[in-house]
Amino acid sequence: MSATHPVFTALPMPWQEESLAEGLDQICGHYGFSHYAVVTIPAAEEGKVEMKLLLSNWTPRFRRAFERLGLARFTPVVRSLLSDPQPLAWDVEFLYGALPGEVSPAADLFVKEGVAGGVYVPVYGFGAMEGALSFFGPRADLSDRELGELQIIAFTVIGIFAAIRFEENRRNNPLTVRERECLRLAMLGKTSSEIGRMLAISEHTVSQHMNASVRKLNCANRTQAVAMAAQLGYLS
């Protein structure tokens, strides 16, 4: 399977999350996995250590349990995604296991879900949309050839998802004048304190505007929000 597989070439235009989800379901089955997820990777310089789930086929029950156990903040995974562009292949016992004879809550969650292992495939280079494609399920090993194929697939999927979000943001999420002012000054390297003084508002109010921009632009942090707003032409 490659980036030119019919799963991608047959996606109707304009791209929609629903059709992308259907394609990911097919890819999941092709490689013998049961679960997939598209996540954003936090910017290391902002100290954020939590992945943000954008698209998945997870059940609400599994997602709640995953979040309750803090697995979106699980340090070994986040650290690897931030520092290594290579796929992170894992198995439940190695990544989430506990002491001999014990079962960690995380391992128990995956085992009950029928998961033996999986892979995170990070993708960089899309500016405001840097993320990873995750697959996991009953198989725990992948060949080098399969890992290479999944890297190509992940790059394609993140690119499509970035295009979908870009169009949604351009069409549906206009920023207020004040939010644009804050982002424009942040792009120039100003801190929240400096922005507050320049706009004659409190630092707390600056943070509120920045957080609103992050939310409206479907970004993981301020750095991504500035990049997305610039790409959308909001800061010119």
N, C-alpha and C positions, 0 to 999 in steps of 0.2 A: 504494500500500500504506500502511496506517496501523496504529495500535495496536489497532484493532478487527478487523484482518484475521483470517481463520479460523486462521492459524498460531498466534495467541494464544488466541482464544476456544475453539478445539478442544482445547487442552491439558488432559489429564485431571487431576482433583483427587484427592488432594493432588499438587501439582507435584513432579516428579522431574527430576533432571539429564538423564536419558536422553531424556525427551520434549522438554525444552528444547533439547537438542542436535539432535534431529530437526527441530524448528522452525527453528533457526538454519541448518541445512543447506538448508532450503527458501528462506529469505530470501537466503542466499548465492547460490544459483542464480538467484533472481529478479533480483538486481542485477548478475549477470554476474561474481561473484567465485568464487574457489575455496577460500579459507581464511577461517576466522573464529576469534576468540579473545575470551574474557572475561577481563579482567585487573583487579587492584586497583591503585589509585593510592596511592603512599606519602604519608605525612603530611609536608608540607614542613618543619614545625618540628622533626622528628626527624632531618633530614639524610639520610634514606634515599632512594636514587636508583635503586631497582630495582623494576620492575613484577613482580607475582606472577601467573603464569598460573593461572587457575582452571578454565577449560573451553575446549577447542578441538577442531578436527578435524585438527590438525597430525599428520603422521607422526612416529614416534619419531626418525627420522633427521633430519628438518627441525628438530625441537625441540632435539635435541642440538647441532646446528650453530648454531642461533640463540643458545643459551645459551653455547656455546664462544666465539662471536664477541663476547659481551658486549652483545648488542642489547637485552636487557631493561634494561640500564643506559645505553642510548644517550641522551646528554644532550639533544640537540635535541627528541626525542620526549617524554622525561620532563618537561623544563622546560615544554614547551607544555601538557602535560596538567595540570601543577600550577598554571599561571598563566592559562590561557585556556579558558573553558567552551565555546568554539566547536569544531566538528570540525576535525581536522588531516588534510586531504587531502594525499597525497604521491605522488610517482612515484620510481621507483628511482634514476634518474639524478640528480635534484635532491637527494634525501635521503641517498642512500648512495654517490653517485658519487665518483670521485677526480679526479686531474688529467687533462687531455686526453690521450687515448691510453692511459690506464691504467684498470684495472677493480679496484675495491676488493673485498676478500673478501666483504663484505656484499652488494654489488651482484651479485657472481658467484653467491652463494647464491640470491638471489631470481630472477635471470634463469634459472638452471638449473631453478628450481621453476615457471617459466612465469609469473612475477609481473612486471607492469609498474608497478603502483601500488596504492594502497589508501587507507584512512581510519581514523583513530582518533576515536571519538566519546566524550568524557568525560561522566560523569554524577556529580553531587554531590547531597547531600541525604538520603542513606540512613543517616546516622550512621556506624555501624561498617562499612558496605558502600558505599564510594565507589570507583568503578572506571571502566572504559572498555570499549566494544565495538569490536573491530577487525575490519575486513574487508580482504582484499587478493586480487589475482588478475591476470588478463590485461588488465583495463582500467585506465586511469590517470587518467580524468577523470570527474567527477560534476557533474551540474547542481545549481543551488541548490535546486530542488524535491526532488531525491533526497537531498541533504544534510539538508534539513528533515525528510523522512520518516525518515531513519536516526537523527536525534536522538530522535524519538518512539519508534522501535523500541528504541533503546539504553536509554532511560529505562524502558521496559516490561521489557526483558530483565534489566537490573540489579535492578529491583524484584522480579521473580520469583526471580532468583538469591538475592537477600538473604533472601526469605521461605523458600526452600529451606534455606539455610545456617542461618537462625535456628532452624528446626524441628529440623534435625540437631543443632545445638549444644544445644538445650534437652533433646533426648531422649538423646543419646549421649555428651556430653562434660562431665560434671559436674566442677567444679573442686574441688581439695582445700581444706580450711579455710585453710591457709597461703596458697595462691594467691589466695583470695578476700580475705584480709586485706591482702595486698600490693596488689591491684587497688583495694581500697576506699581505702587510704591514697593511692595514686597519683591516684585520682579527686579527692581533697582537695588535690592539688597538691604532695604530698610527693615529694622526690627519693629515689633509691635509697638514698643515704647516710642520709637522715632515716628512711626506712622501716626500714632495718637497725637503727638505734639504738632505735627505738620497739618493735621486735619482738625485740630482743636477738639478732639474727642478722647475719652478715656481709653487706656490700654485694654480694659475689659470689653469695651464696645468694639474695638478693633478685632479682638478675638472672636466676638460674636459674628461680625461680618465675615471674617475669614472662615469660620466654621460653617456658616450658611453657604458660602461659596463652594466649599468642599462637598457639602451635601448636594447642592443643586447640580454640580458638575459630575456627580457620581465618582468622585476621586477618593483616594485613601488618605491624603494628607495635603498640607498647604503647597508643598513643592509641586505635586501633581496638578493641583488646582490652578496654580499660576501657569504651568505649561499648557494645560488644556485651554484656559481662557485666552492665552496668547495665540494658540492655534486657531481658535474660533474667531479671532479678530476683535475680541472684547477690550483689549488693552491698547489698541492703536489710537 
